[in-house]
């Protein structure tokens, strides 16, 4: 078994590098002049009746065919995704 220093030396000498993912430029840039969105829930995420408060989330997932946009709206009472 080779010593770690010897392996590192061989890797350097042969110019072996691991794969690098290219960073894609961000398409969404915040508007510096825009006001922040209002906090409609007042940071209170508790409710007793279903359908009175809904929250949302959106994310982008990389796929072989391009980016997939995933959005969901969970109900705060039941913790179930309603949309």
N, C-alpha and C positions, 0 to 999 in steps of 0.2 A: 504494500500500500504506500502511495506517495505521500510525502509531507504536504500540508496545505500551502506552504510557501512555494514548493516546487510546482504545484498545480497552478497557483496564481501566476507564476513566472511563465509557464507554458501558455496559459491563456493570453497573457499580455503579448508574448512574442508572436503568437499566431493571429492576434487581433480579433479574437472571438468576443462577440457581444451578444447579450440577450436581446430578445425582441422588444421594441419600444412601440407603445401605442401613440399614434399621433393625436395631439389635442386638436379638437375641432373648435373653430371660433364660435363663441356664444352668439346666438341669434337674437336673444332678448337682452336689451340694454335698458336699464331704468331711465326714465325721464327725470333729469335733475330738477326740473321746475314743478313736477307733479306733486300734489299733496298726497300723503299717505291715505289709504282707504280707512273709512271710519270703523271703529270696533263696535259692531252692532250687538254683540253678545255681552259686552261689558266684562269680558273675561270670566263670565259665569256660565259654566258648561253643565249645570245641573238643571233638570226639568222633571216635572211629574207627569206630563201628558205627552204621548207620542205625537210627532209631527209639528210640534211647536218650535223646536230648534233643530236645525240641520247644519252641519258643517261640511266642508268640501276639501278635497285634496287633489292635486294633479301632479303627475310625474311623467317623464319621458324614458322609455326603455329602448336601448339599442337592439336592433334585430338585423338579420342578414339582408332584409329588404329595405331597411331604413329605420328611422325612429318611430316608435309606437307611442302614442299619447294615451295615458291611462288616467282616468278621472273617476272619483267615487264620492258619494255623498252618504255618510253614515248618520243614522238617527242617534241622538244622544241618549235617549231613554233605553232603547233596546240594544244598542251597539250593533245593529244590523245595517248592512249596506242597502240603501233604498234606491240608489241610482248610480 
